[in-house]
């Protein structure tokens, strides 16, 4: 039995259908994630996508640049160990070095950019640690 590819593993997590559908539209990113590396992926759960306006959802569906920036901003270039984070630690994303995520530990758990909270975290796979978040994040403009 072969190894399950990372993109297929992400698709099997409950509550991640929207993110998985958007990831499936980016062949290059999906193939890259499946080949090698050790990432942290901060996946907005389906409830996070439900918070977006109909216009924002339509834009994600039709605008590949916007969709891809959201996807690559959710993936760090290196693993993240929440237990070893420094407060307000900036973590580079696949989106680019000018768009790091700022991770902060709080009483409510791990926060991203002070606007998104990890609702389920540290799910370890062969190539990534997956965290589910309550907010869809986009890189700063």
Secondary structure by P-SEA (a helix, b strand, c coil): cccccaaaaaaacccaaaaaaaaaacaaaaaaaacbbbbbbbcccaaaaaaccaaaaaaaaccaaaaaaaaaaacccccccccccccbbbbbccccccbbbbbbbccccccccccccccccccccccbbbbbbcbbbbccc
